[in-house]
Structures are given as structure tokens and as C-alpha cells.
Amino acid sequence: MSEQVTTPVVRHVEARHRYEILVDEQRAGLTAYRDREDRRVFFHTEIDDAYAGQGLASILVEQALTDVRATGKRIVPVCPYVAKFLKKHEEFADITDPVTPEVLTWLEDRLSR
């Protein structure tokens, strides 16, 4: 039997404030956020070890950021991976806001609840 290579699927799980990437219907990773007014503050991205090295993080983040653009929100890249991705993908520069101490304090407060 030949192994079927499936295209990863990214889904927005709004109730859990995250985007997930699925491979063969298994969650392979996620990028988490909190919304602050018209900004989507991304603070954590992870890919499970079993799926590392397949480029899934960039697929996940690209589709998440494309979704943010479609909703008319802006991006605040607290997550180091998202920040690094944005440096290479200038097409999102027009909807990216800087990470400020105020945003970090707000995020810390949200996540500690």
C-alpha cells in the first residue's frame, strides 16, 4: 500500500481562542491568541514533536494570519514564532501592530484568569 500524503487542514477553534492544524484528522499543532478590540494577539505556537520539521508551523500561521486579515482585525505578534514569520512575510506588515508593554500586561492579565 502506498502511503497517502494528506494536505494539512487549518481550522479556527474560536471557543478555545486558537487555530489548529490537523494532519489525517489528528491535531498536529496550534497557534493561540486573545482578541483585544480589533487586534488578535498571538502569544503561543506549537507543533507536536511527531510532526516537527514538516513546515506545519508556517502553514498554520500563514492561514491564521490570512483569516485575521479576512475578519478585518490586526495582528500583534507576541509569540516569537509569529514575529519571526512576519519578518519573512511582509505581505502582512500592513495589518501588524507592535508588541507594547501595555499589550503584554493586558495579555498576562487575560491568561492568568
N, CA, C and O atoms as CSV, one atom per row, in Angstrom:
chain,resi,resn,atom,element,x,y,z
A,1,MET,N,N,0.841,-1.192,0.000
A,1,MET,CA,C,0.000,0.000,0.000
A,1,MET,C,C,0.880,1.247,0.000
A,1,MET,O,O,1.851,1.337,0.750
A,2,SER,N,N,0.529,2.189,-0.839
A,2,SER,CA,C,1.287,3.438,-0.827
A,2,SER,C,C,0.681,4.351,0.242
A,2,SER,O,O,-0.529,4.366,0.465
A,3,GLU,N,N,1.559,5.103,0.889
A,3,GLU,CA,C,1.099,5.991,1.939
A,3,GLU,C,C,0.482,7.233,1.311
A,3,GLU,O,O,1.093,7.880,0.461
A,4,GLN,N,N,-0.711,7.553,1.730
A,4,GLN,CA,C,-1.378,8.754,1.227
A,4,GLN,C,C,-0.838,9.974,1.964
A,4,GLN,O,O,-0.833,10.011,3.195
A,5,VAL,N,N,-0.392,10.956,1.222
A,5,VAL,CA,C,0.039,12.193,1.853
A,5,VAL,C,C,-1.172,13.123,1.855
A,5,VAL,O,O,-1.703,13.475,0.802
A,6,THR,N,N,-1.593,13.507,3.041
A,6,THR,CA,C,-2.769,14.360,3.112
A,6,THR,C,C,-2.352,15.810,3.304
A,6,THR,O,O,-1.325,16.108,3.914
A,7,THR,N,N,-3.158,16.680,2.780
A,7,THR,CA,C,-2.903,18.105,2.945
A,7,THR,C,C,-3.347,18.495,4.347
A,7,THR,O,O,-4.460,18.171,4.761
A,8,PRO,N,N,-2.482,19.190,5.078
A,8,PRO,CA,C,-2.884,19.631,6.415
A,8,PRO,C,C,-4.075,20.585,6.328
A,8,PRO,O,O,-4.201,21.353,5.374
A,9,VAL,N,N,-4.935,20.526,7.327
A,9,VAL,CA,C,-6.124,21.374,7.376
A,9,VAL,C,C,-5.991,22.291,8.583
A,9,VAL,O,O,-5.681,21.841,9.685
A,10,VAL,N,N,-6.228,23.580,8.366
A,10,VAL,CA,C,-6.207,24.534,9.476
A,10,VAL,C,C,-7.652,24.903,9.793
A,10,VAL,O,O,-8.437,25.232,8.904
A,11,ARG,N,N,-7.984,24.842,11.091
A,11,ARG,CA,C,-9.337,25.240,11.493
A,11,ARG,C,C,-9.244,26.239,12.640
A,11,ARG,O,O,-8.344,26.176,13.477
A,12,HIS,N,N,-10.202,27.160,12.651
A,12,HIS,CA,C,-10.280,28.161,13.708
A,12,HIS,C,C,-11.196,27.612,14.791
A,12,HIS,O,O,-12.369,27.336,14.536
A,13,VAL,N,N,-10.669,27.454,15.987
A,13,VAL,CA,C,-11.465,26.970,17.117
A,13,VAL,C,C,-11.694,28.179,18.028
A,13,VAL,O,O,-10.983,28.398,19.008
A,14,GLU,N,N,-12.718,28.952,17.659
A,14,GLU,CA,C,-12.940,30.237,18.317
A,14,GLU,C,C,-13.183,30.091,19.815
A,14,GLU,O,O,-12.704,30.909,20.600
A,15,ALA,N,N,-13.912,29.072,20.214
A,15,ALA,CA,C,-14.230,28.883,21.633
A,15,ALA,C,C,-12.971,28.694,22.475
A,15,ALA,O,O,-12.965,28.996,23.668
A,16,ARG,N,N,-11.912,28.197,21.851
A,16,ARG,CA,C,-10.654,27.959,22.579
A,16,ARG,C,C,-9.582,28.986,22.219
A,16,ARG,O,O,-8.430,28.851,22.632
A,17,HIS,N,N,-9.953,30.005,21.456
A,17,HIS,CA,C,-9.027,31.097,21.094
A,17,HIS,C,C,-7.781,30.563,20.410
A,17,HIS,O,O,-6.661,30.891,20.801
A,18,ARG,N,N,-7.977,29.740,19.391
A,18,ARG,CA,C,-6.804,29.228,18.700
A,18,ARG,C,C,-7.155,28.714,17.310
A,18,ARG,O,O,-8.314,28.471,16.972
A,19,TYR,N,N,-6.099,28.563,16.528
A,19,TYR,CA,C,-6.175,27.891,15.239
A,19,TYR,C,C,-5.424,26.586,15.423
A,19,TYR,O,O,-4.367,26.553,16.053
A,20,GLU,N,N,-5.970,25.511,14.871
A,20,GLU,CA,C,-5.318,24.208,14.956
A,20,GLU,C,C,-4.988,23.727,13.558
A,20,GLU,O,O,-5.696,24.035,12.599
A,21,ILE,N,N,-3.906,22.968,13.450
A,21,ILE,CA,C,-3.572,22.342,12.179
A,21,ILE,C,C,-3.721,20.837,12.369
A,21,ILE,O,O,-3.200,20.256,13.321
A,22,LEU,N,N,-4.446,20.225,11.439
A,22,LEU,CA,C,-4.735,18.798,11.518
A,22,LEU,C,C,-4.050,18.070,10.382
A,22,LEU,O,O,-4.037,18.540,9.244
A,23,VAL,N,N,-3.484,16.923,10.696
A,23,VAL,CA,C,-2.900,16.034,9.695
A,23,VAL,C,C,-3.594,14.693,9.890
A,23,VAL,O,O,-3.547,14.121,10.979
A,24,ASP,N,N,-4.232,14.192,8.850
A,24,ASP,CA,C,-5.015,12.954,8.962
A,24,ASP,C,C,-6.004,13.039,10.128
A,24,ASP,O,O,-6.179,12.078,10.877
A,25,GLU,N,N,-6.645,14.200,10.269
A,25,GLU,CA,C,-7.648,14.450,11.297
A,25,GLU,C,C,-7.100,14.421,12.724
A,25,GLU,O,O,-7.869,14.428,13.685
A,26,GLN,N,N,-5.777,14.388,12.862
A,26,GLN,CA,C,-5.147,14.469,14.183
A,26,GLN,C,C,-4.584,15.879,14.361
A,26,GLN,O,O,-3.976,16.432,13.444
A,27,ARG,N,N,-4.789,16.455,15.547
A,27,ARG,CA,C,-4.233,17.788,15.775
A,27,ARG,C,C,-2.713,17.684,15.856
A,27,ARG,O,O,-2.168,16.972,16.700
A,28,ALA,N,N,-2.047,18.403,14.969
A,28,ALA,CA,C,-0.586,18.373,14.918
A,28,ALA,C,C,0.022,19.596,15.593
A,28,ALA,O,O,1.208,19.604,15.923
A,29,GLY,N,N,-0.790,20.628,15.798
A,29,GLY,CA,C,-0.263,21.835,16.425
A,29,GLY,C,C,-1.328,22.898,16.530
A,29,GLY,O,O,-2.467,22.712,16.102
A,30,LEU,N,N,-0.931,24.029,17.114
A,30,LEU,CA,C,-1.884,25.121,17.292
A,30,LEU,C,C,-1.147,26.436,17.422
A,30,LEU,O,O,0.042,26.473,17.739
A,31,THR,N,N,-1.873,27.519,17.173
A,31,THR,CA,C,-1.393,28.858,17.496
A,31,THR,C,C,-2.519,29.519,18.275
A,31,THR,O,O,-3.665,29.556,17.828
A,32,ALA,N,N,-2.172,30.042,19.454
A,32,ALA,CA,C,-3.173,30.567,20.383
A,32,ALA,C,C,-3.146,32.090,20.399
A,32,ALA,O,O,-2.108,32.712,20.171
A,33,TYR,N,N,-4.305,32.675,20.673
A,33,TYR,CA,C,-4.430,34.136,20.670
A,33,TYR,C,C,-5.477,34.571,21.688
A,33,TYR,O,O,-6.226,33.759,22.231
A,34,ARG,N,N,-5.501,35.852,21.922
A,34,ARG,CA,C,-6.619,36.505,22.599
A,34,ARG,C,C,-6.947,37.738,21.768
A,34,ARG,O,O,-6.053,38.364,21.198
A,35,ASP,N,N,-8.222,38.085,21.701
A,35,ASP,CA,C,-8.633,39.283,20.968
A,35,ASP,C,C,-8.716,40.467,21.918
A,35,ASP,O,O,-9.268,40.378,23.015
A,36,ARG,N,N,-8.158,41.564,21.467
A,36,ARG,CA,C,-8.219,42.827,22.209
A,36,ARG,C,C,-8.739,43.878,21.247
A,36,ARG,O,O,-8.005,44.378,20.395
A,37,GLU,N,N,-10.022,44.208,21.396
A,37,GLU,CA,C,-10.691,45.115,20.474
A,37,GLU,C,C,-10.501,44.582,19.051
A,37,GLU,O,O,-10.926,43.468,18.747
A,38,ASP,N,N,-9.864,45.374,18.174
A,38,ASP,CA,C,-9.723,44.923,16.779
A,38,ASP,C,C,-8.388,44.235,16.533
A,38,ASP,O,O,-7.977,44.070,15.384
A,39,ARG,N,N,-7.706,43.830,17.604
A,39,ARG,CA,C,-6.406,43.174,17.437
A,39,ARG,C,C,-6.474,41.732,17.909
A,39,ARG,O,O,-7.083,41.423,18.933
A,40,ARG,N,N,-5.843,40.866,17.152
A,40,ARG,CA,C,-5.707,39.456,17.549
A,40,ARG,C,C,-4.270,39.286,18.010
A,40,ARG,O,O,-3.339,39.345,17.207
A,41,VAL,N,N,-4.094,39.075,19.312
A,41,VAL,CA,C,-2.778,38.991,19.934
A,41,VAL,C,C,-2.365,37.520,19.996
A,41,VAL,O,O,-2.887,36.750,20.802
A,42,PHE,N,N,-1.419,37.146,19.133
A,42,PHE,CA,C,-0.922,35.761,19.106
A,42,PHE,C,C,0.181,35.631,20.145
A,42,PHE,O,O,1.125,36.422,20.157
A,43,PHE,N,N,0.062,34.621,21.028
A,43,PHE,CA,C,1.049,34.506,22.095
A,43,PHE,C,C,1.740,33.151,22.165
A,43,PHE,O,O,2.718,33.009,22.899
A,44,HIS,N,N,1.271,32.160,21.434
A,44,HIS,CA,C,1.912,30.845,21.537
A,44,HIS,C,C,1.625,30.018,20.289
A,44,HIS,O,O,0.486,29.949,19.827
A,45,THR,N,N,2.670,29.392,19.749
A,45,THR,CA,C,2.523,28.465,18.627
A,45,THR,C,C,3.306,27.214,18.972
A,45,THR,O,O,4.432,27.294,19.463
A,46,GLU,N,N,2.710,26.057,18.716
A,46,GLU,CA,C,3.424,24.797,18.953
A,46,GLU,C,C,3.022,23.769,17.917
A,46,GLU,O,O,1.883,23.726,17.452
A,47,ILE,N,N,3.995,22.943,17.572
A,47,ILE,CA,C,3.765,21.787,16.702
A,47,ILE,C,C,4.221,20.570,17.496
A,47,ILE,O,O,5.320,20.565,18.051
A,48,ASP,N,N,3.386,19.540,17.552
A,48,ASP,CA,C,3.748,18.323,18.281
A,48,ASP,C,C,5.027,17.731,17.688
A,48,ASP,O,O,5.249,17.791,16.478
A,49,ASP,N,N,5.856,17.165,18.548
A,49,ASP,CA,C,7.145,16.608,18.121
A,49,ASP,C,C,7.005,15.622,16.965
A,49,ASP,O,O,7.852,15.579,16.073
A,50,ALA,N,N,5.941,14.834,16.984
A,50,ALA,CA,C,5.740,13.822,15.938
A,50,ALA,C,C,5.606,14.451,14.551
A,50,ALA,O,O,5.802,13.777,13.540
A,51,TYR,N,N,5.271,15.745,14.505
A,51,TYR,CA,C,5.036,16.422,13.219
A,51,TYR,C,C,6.092,17.487,12.928
A,51,TYR,O,O,5.952,18.263,11.982
A,52,ALA,N,N,7.147,17.523,13.739
A,52,ALA,CA,C,8.174,18.560,13.576
A,52,ALA,C,C,8.883,18.423,12.224
A,52,ALA,O,O,8.978,17.329,11.667
A,53,GLY,N,N,9.372,19.537,11.715
A,53,GLY,CA,C,10.192,19.530,10.507
A,53,GLY,C,C,9.427,19.366,9.206
A,53,GLY,O,O,10.030,19.114,8.163
A,54,GLN,N,N,8.103,19.505,9.250
A,54,GLN,CA,C,7.298,19.352,8.033
A,54,GLN,C,C,6.761,20.684,7.506
A,54,GLN,O,O,5.979,20.720,6.556
A,55,GLY,N,N,7.194,21.777,8.140
A,55,GLY,CA,C,6.728,23.092,7.691
A,55,GLY,C,C,5.317,23.417,8.132
A,55,GLY,O,O,4.699,24.346,7.612
A,56,LEU,N,N,4.802,22.660,9.087
A,56,LEU,CA,C,3.406,22.858,9.504
A,56,LEU,C,C,3.184,24.186,10.218
A,56,LEU,O,O,2.131,24.805,10.064
A,57,ALA,N,N,4.173,24.629,11.001
A,57,ALA,CA,C,4.005,25.895,11.728
A,57,ALA,C,C,3.784,27.046,10.757
A,57,ALA,O,O,2.930,27.902,10.990
A,58,SER,N,N,4.551,27.071,9.668
A,58,SER,CA,C,4.380,28.197,8.737
A,58,SER,C,C,3.034,28.113,8.002
A,58,SER,O,O,2.419,29.144,7.730
A,59,ILE,N,N,2.574,26.903,7.679
A,59,ILE,CA,C,1.248,26.743,7.048
A,59,ILE,C,C,0.174,27.239,8.022
A,59,ILE,O,O,-0.725,27.992,7.648
A,60,LEU,N,N,0.290,26.801,9.272
A,60,LEU,CA,C,-0.672,27.179,10.310
A,60,LEU,C,C,-0.721,28.689,10.492
A,60,LEU,O,O,-1.796,29.288,10.462
A,61,VAL,N,N,0.441,29.303,10.679
A,61,VAL,CA,C,0.479,30.739,10.949
A,61,VAL,C,C,0.026,31.536,9.729
A,61,VAL,O,O,-0.701,32.520,9.864
A,62,GLU,N,N,0.449,31.117,8.547
A,62,GLU,CA,C,0.031,31.839,7.344
A,62,GLU,C,C,-1.489,31.822,7.195
A,62,GLU,O,O,-2.096,32.850,6.896
A,63,GLN,N,N,-2.104,30.660,7.403
A,63,GLN,CA,C,-3.561,30.580,7.260
A,63,GLN,C,C,-4.275,31.336,8.376
A,63,GLN,O,O,-5.315,31.950,8.141
A,64,ALA,N,N,-3.723,31.297,9.595
A,64,ALA,CA,C,-4.314,32.054,10.702
A,64,ALA,C,C,-4.265,33.550,10.404
A,64,ALA,O,O,-5.252,34.257,10.608
A,65,LEU,N,N,-3.114,34.038,9.920
A,65,LEU,CA,C,-2.979,35.465,9.637
A,65,LEU,C,C,-3.855,35.882,8.459
A,65,LEU,O,O,-4.383,36.994,8.437
A,66,THR,N,N,-4.005,34.998,7.491
A,66,THR,CA,C,-4.899,35.273,6.357
A,66,THR,C,C,-6.335,35.404,6.859
A,66,THR,O,O,-7.090,36.254,6.388
A,67,ASP,N,N,-6.704,34.556,7.819
A,67,ASP,CA,C,-8.041,34.633,8.414
A,67,ASP,C,C,-8.217,35.942,9.182
A,67,ASP,O,O,-9.273,36.572,9.110
A,68,VAL,N,N,-7.183,36.347,9.914
A,68,VAL,CA,C,-7.255,37.614,10.650
A,68,VAL,C,C,-7.511,38.759,9.671
A,68,VAL,O,O,-8.352,39.622,9.922
A,69,ARG,N,N,-6.781,38.760,8.554
A,69,ARG,CA,C,-6.985,39.804,7.543
A,69,ARG,C,C,-8.432,39.790,7.039
A,69,ARG,O,O,-9.052,40.841,6.882
A,70,ALA,N,N,-8.959,38.594,6.791
A,70,ALA,CA,C,-10.326,38.466,6.257
A,70,ALA,C,C,-11.374,39.003,7.238
A,70,ALA,O,O,-12.430,39.479,6.824
A,71,THR,N,N,-11.076,38.923,8.532
A,71,THR,CA,C,-12.037,39.417,9.525
A,71,THR,C,C,-11.882,40.908,9.792
A,71,THR,O,O,-12.672,41.499,10.527
A,72,GLY,N,N,-10.851,41.516,9.187
A,72,GLY,CA,C,-10.643,42.952,9.370
A,72,GLY,C,C,-9.903,43.305,10.649
A,72,GLY,O,O,-9.821,44.477,11.016
A,73,LYS,N,N,-9.370,42.313,11.324
A,73,LYS,CA,C,-8.609,42.583,12.553
A,73,LYS,C,C,-7.146,42.849,12.206
A,73,LYS,O,O,-6.718,42.730,11.058
A,74,ARG,N,N,-6.397,43.216,13.252
A,74,ARG,CA,C,-4.965,43.445,13.114
A,74,ARG,C,C,-4.231,42.393,13.928
A,74,ARG,O,O,-4.833,41.726,14.769
A,75,ILE,N,N,-2.926,42.238,13.684
A,75,ILE,CA,C,-2.107,41.208,14.317
A,75,ILE,C,C,-1.140,41.850,15.297
A,75,ILE,O,O,-0.514,42.864,14.990
A,76,VAL,N,N,-1.020,41.251,16.483
A,76,VAL,CA,C,0.027,41.638,17.422
A,76,VAL,C,C,0.824,40.361,17.732
A,76,VAL,O,O,0.314,39.455,18.391
A,77,PRO,N,N,2.081,40.293,17.251
A,77,PRO,CA,C,2.861,39.050,17.354
A,77,PRO,C,C,3.693,38.927,18.635
A,77,PRO,O,O,4.908,39.119,18.612
A,78,VAL,N,N,3.031,38.606,19.751
A,78,VAL,CA,C,3.763,38.359,20.990
A,78,VAL,C,C,4.538,37.041,20.864
A,78,VAL,O,O,5.660,36.929,21.358
A,79,CYS,N,N,3.946,36.063,20.212
A,79,CYS,CA,C,4.591,34.762,20.011
A,79,CYS,C,C,5.855,34.931,19.165
A,79,CYS,O,O,5.792,35.514,18.082
A,80,PRO,N,N,7.004,34.430,19.640
A,80,PRO,CA,C,8.248,34.577,18.870
A,80,PRO,C,C,8.169,33.960,17.469
A,80,PRO,O,O,8.742,34.498,16.523
A,81,TYR,N,N,7.468,32.845,17.336
A,81,TYR,CA,C,7.373,32.228,16.005
A,81,TYR,C,C,6.586,33.122,15.054
A,81,TYR,O,O,6.991,33.317,13.908
A,82,VAL,N,N,5.471,33.662,15.518
A,82,VAL,CA,C,4.663,34.541,14.665
A,82,VAL,C,C,5.477,35.781,14.294
A,82,VAL,O,O,5.430,36.233,13.149
A,83,ALA,N,N,6.217,36.330,15.250
A,83,ALA,CA,C,7.053,37.507,14.971
A,83,ALA,C,C,8.093,37.185,13.898
A,83,ALA,O,O,8.313,37.980,12.984
A,84,LYS,N,N,8.731,36.023,14.012
A,84,LYS,CA,C,9.743,35.604,13.033
A,84,LYS,C,C,9.101,35.400,11.653
A,84,LYS,O,O,9.666,35.798,10.634
A,85,PHE,N,N,7.926,34.781,11.633
A,85,PHE,CA,C,7.198,34.555,10.384
A,85,PHE,C,C,6.911,35.902,9.699
A,85,PHE,O,O,7.093,36.045,8.489
A,86,LEU,N,N,6.464,36.876,10.488
A,86,LEU,CA,C,6.110,38.179,9.917
A,86,LEU,C,C,7.315,38.904,9.328
A,86,LEU,O,O,7.170,39.669,8.375
A,87,LYS,N,N,8.498,38.673,9.883
A,87,LYS,CA,C,9.708,39.302,9.323
A,87,LYS,C,C,9.965,38.798,7.902
A,87,LYS,O,O,10.460,39.539,7.053
A,88,LYS,N,N,9.623,37.530,7.652
A,88,LYS,CA,C,9.844,36.937,6.326
A,88,LYS,C,C,8.673,37.165,5.381
A,88,LYS,O,O,8.823,37.030,4.166
A,89,HIS,N,N,7.515,37.508,5.921
A,89,HIS,CA,C,6.292,37.623,5.112
A,89,HIS,C,C,5.734,39.040,5.238
A,89,HIS,O,O,4.813,39.311,6.008
A,90,GLU,N,N,6.327,39.916,4.460
A,90,GLU,CA,C,5.969,41.332,4.546
A,90,GLU,C,C,4.548,41.618,4.067
A,90,GLU,O,O,4.029,42.715,4.276
A,91,GLU,N,N,3.912,40.624,3.420
A,91,GLU,CA,C,2.552,40.866,2.934
A,91,GLU,C,C,1.565,41.102,4.078
A,91,GLU,O,O,0.442,41.546,3.840
A,92,PHE,N,N,1.972,40.810,5.320
A,92,PHE,CA,C,1.102,41.057,6.468
A,92,PHE,C,C,1.500,42.317,7.238
A,92,PHE,O,O,0.869,42.649,8.242
A,93,ALA,N,N,2.543,43.022,6.779
A,93,ALA,CA,C,3.051,44.193,7.501
A,93,ALA,C,C,1.984,45.263,7.693
A,93,ALA,O,O,1.976,45.958,8.709
A,94,ASP,N,N,1.081,45.398,6.719
A,94,ASP,CA,C,0.069,46.453,6.791
A,94,ASP,C,C,-0.979,46.205,7.869
A,94,ASP,O,O,-1.718,47.125,8.219
A,95,ILE,N,N,-1.063,44.992,8.403
A,95,ILE,CA,C,-2.047,44.723,9.457
A,95,ILE,C,C,-1.362,44.288,10.760
A,95,ILE,O,O,-2.007,43.725,11.644
A,96,THR,N,N,-0.055,44.550,10.874
A,96,THR,CA,C,0.695,44.140,12.065
A,96,THR,C,C,0.959,45.349,12.958
A,96,THR,O,O,1.418,46.391,12.490
A,97,ASP,N,N,0.665,45.198,14.241
A,97,ASP,CA,C,0.941,46.242,15.227
A,97,ASP,C,C,2.084,45.781,16.127
A,97,ASP,O,O,2.283,44.582,16.323
A,98,PRO,N,N,2.832,46.736,16.672
A,98,PRO,CA,C,3.963,46.364,17.533
A,98,PRO,C,C,3.491,45.798,18.871
A,98,PRO,O,O,2.393,46.093,19.345
A,99,VAL,N,N,4.355,44.980,19.458
A,99,VAL,CA,C,4.107,44.476,20.805
A,99,VAL,C,C,4.558,45.565,21.766
A,99,VAL,O,O,5.710,45.997,21.724
A,100,THR,N,N,3.660,46.008,22.625
A,100,THR,CA,C,3.991,47.068,23.581
A,100,THR,C,C,3.911,46.509,25.005
A,100,THR,O,O,3.276,45.479,25.230
A,101,PRO,N,N,4.555,47.186,25.971
A,101,PRO,CA,C,4.441,46.747,27.368
A,101,PRO,C,C,2.979,46.671,27.813
A,101,PRO,O,O,2.597,45.784,28.575
A,102,GLU,N,N,2.172,47.609,27.328
A,102,GLU,CA,C,0.744,47.632,27.679
A,102,GLU,C,C,0.048,46.356,27.197
A,102,GLU,O,O,-0.743,45.762,27.930
A,103,VAL,N,N,0.342,45.939,25.970
A,103,VAL,CA,C,-0.256,44.715,25.423
A,103,VAL,C,C,0.198,43.510,26.249
A,103,VAL,O,O,-0.605,42.626,26.549
A,104,LEU,N,N,1.477,43.472,26.615
A,104,LEU,CA,C,1.996,42.345,27.394
A,104,LEU,C,C,1.322,42.259,28.766
A,104,LEU,O,O,0.995,41.169,29.235
A,105,THR,N,N,1.118,43.416,29.404
A,105,THR,CA,C,0.442,43.450,30.704
A,105,THR,C,C,-1.001,42.978,30.553
A,105,THR,O,O,-1.493,42.182,31.353
A,106,TRP,N,N,-1.670,43.479,29.520
A,106,TRP,CA,C,-3.055,43.071,29.249
A,106,TRP,C,C,-3.139,41.558,29.019
A,106,TRP,O,O,-4.018,40.886,29.559
A,107,LEU,N,N,-2.224,41.040,28.221
A,107,LEU,CA,C,-2.230,39.608,27.890
A,107,LEU,C,C,-1.981,38.767,29.144
A,107,LEU,O,O,-2.671,37.776,29.385
A,108,GLU,N,N,-1.007,39.168,29.924
A,108,GLU,CA,C,-0.699,38.442,31.164
A,108,GLU,C,C,-1.945,38.385,32.060
A,108,GLU,O,O,-2.244,37.349,32.654
A,109,ASP,N,N,-2.657,39.496,32.148
A,109,ASP,CA,C,-3.883,39.554,32.943
A,109,ASP,C,C,-4.935,38.586,32.388
A,109,ASP,O,O,-5.579,37.868,33.152
A,110,ARG,N,N,-5.109,38.565,31.065
A,110,ARG,CA,C,-6.085,37.673,30.427
A,110,ARG,C,C,-5.752,36.207,30.681
A,110,ARG,O,O,-6.635,35.402,30.978
A,111,LEU,N,N,-4.466,35.870,30.559
A,111,LEU,CA,C,-4.064,34.476,30.656
A,111,LEU,C,C,-4.036,33.963,32.087
A,111,LEU,O,O,-4.048,32.753,32.313
A,112,SER,N,N,-3.999,34.867,33.050
A,112,SER,CA,C,-3.943,34.432,34.447
A,112,SER,C,C,-5.330,34.199,35.036
A,112,SER,O,O,-5.444,33.775,36.186
A,113,ARG,N,N,-6.380,34.466,34.272
A,113,ARG,CA,C,-7.745,34.309,34.780
A,113,ARG,C,C,-8.177,32.858,34.809
A,113,ARG,O,O,-9.300,32.556,35.211
